[in-house]
Amino acid sequence: MFFRNLTLFRFPEGIEKRFKQLDAQLGEHELRPCGPLELQTRGWVSPYGRGESMFALEQGKLALMALGGEDKLLPTAVINQHIAEKVDEIEKQRGRPVGTRERRKLKDDALTELLPRALARPSRLAGYLDIAQGWLVVDSSSRKAAEGFVSALRNAIGSFPAVGLEPEESPRALMTEWMIEGKLPAGFALGDECELKDPADRGAIVRCRRQDLAADEMREHLTSGKQVTQLALTFEERMRFVLDDTLTVRKFKLLDIAVEQLDKGDRDSAKAELDARFALMSGEVARLLAAIETTFGVPRPQSL
């Protein structure tokens, strides 16, 4: 269990008491199966997997959670085919076309008929709280999915004043400067991937992979006015990732030097393995978050 993406939120001090009964609060909003006429459901599941009753893996001031989901698979083509068959049947009986209003009713009837027979696809979205430092980290690069996680957590604990990052320093400007000058903050080094955009409406976009980002041709793009919107980086030679201009961390991967200590432990269960991996990952990510906070100016919000 290592996160592959990090969408970040911050929350203020003074709300620690809201997490005192976190496991029980999440358990009250456990995932339930989709009903016959429901398209989807969301609810909390155990980070340890099926059959486990613990909804929050808590380690000191850290808490790992998993938001489960079920989504009915009902392709538009299936619905349209069902409606077309009904329309043909009615038109043959009446000898005249089916009107717009009746087609809408046929669509509603189709959903009512087909939904109970549709398959449900399960999903799972992990995230964790760093209560001491005021971070919520969600394993997704999708802002919509991450906001859904926040909303579900807010619903479970009553209120949760988490906000997206609003950096004091422009990520685009800073990352562009790094590539032009070749000077990065301590601990950071350029990777081999980037996305450059012309800020003008409908401007050019350049995407590079397996590219020397310090090459002259890359600087030419930047001196002509393009800006960095995604940049591959390594941090302290312990992790690599792609950072975008919203400070979402994509393609996150811990390097061998960071994970080699996992081989030294003697863990005799899947639970113990997850505990160890979460402790390792959260510790490494904490170093990165501290650097992001300092570099881009994203301090913890003021206390309530």
Stockholm file with secondary structure:
# STOCKHOLM 1.0

chainA/1-304         MFFRNLTLFRFPEGIEKRFKQLDAQLGEHELRPCGPLELQTRGWVSPYGRGESMFALEQGKLALMALGGEDKLLPTAVINQHIAEKVDEIEKQRGRPVGTRERRKLKDDALTELLPRALARPSRLAGYLDIAQGWLVVDSSSRKAAEGFVSALRNAIGSFPAVGLEPEESPRALMTEWMIEGKLPAGFALGDECELKDPADRGAIVRCRRQDLAADEMREHLTSGKQVTQLALTFEERMRFVLDDTLTVRKFKLLDIAVEQLDKGDRDSAKAELDARFALMSGEVARLLAAIETTFGVPRPQSL
#=GR chainA/1-304 SS CCCSCBEEEECCSSCGGGGTTHHHHHHTTBCCCCCTTCSEEEEEECTTCTTCCCCCEEETTEEEEEEEEEEEECCHHHHHHHHHHHHHHHHHHHSSCCCHHHHHHHHHHHHHHHGGGSEEEEEEEEEEEETTTTEEEESCSCHHHHHHHHHHHHHHHSCCCCEECCCSSCHHHHHHHHHHHCCCCTTEEEEEEEEEECSSTTCCEEEEESCCTTSHHHHHHHHTTCEEEEEEEEETTTEEEEEETTCCEEEEEECHHHHGGGGGCCCCSHHHHHHHHHHHHHHHHHHHHHHHHHHHTCCCCCCC
#=GC SS_cons         CCCSCBEEEECCSSCGGGGTTHHHHHHTTBCCCCCTTCSEEEEEECTTCTTCCCCCEEETTEEEEEEEEEEEECCHHHHHHHHHHHHHHHHHHHSSCCCHHHHHHHHHHHHHHHGGGSEEEEEEEEEEEETTTTEEEESCSCHHHHHHHHHHHHHHHSCCCCEECCCSSCHHHHHHHHHHHCCCCTTEEEEEEEEEECSSTTCCEEEEESCCTTSHHHHHHHHTTCEEEEEEEEETTTEEEEEETTCCEEEEEECHHHHGGGGGCCCCSHHHHHHHHHHHHHHHHHHHHHHHHHHHTCCCCCCC
//
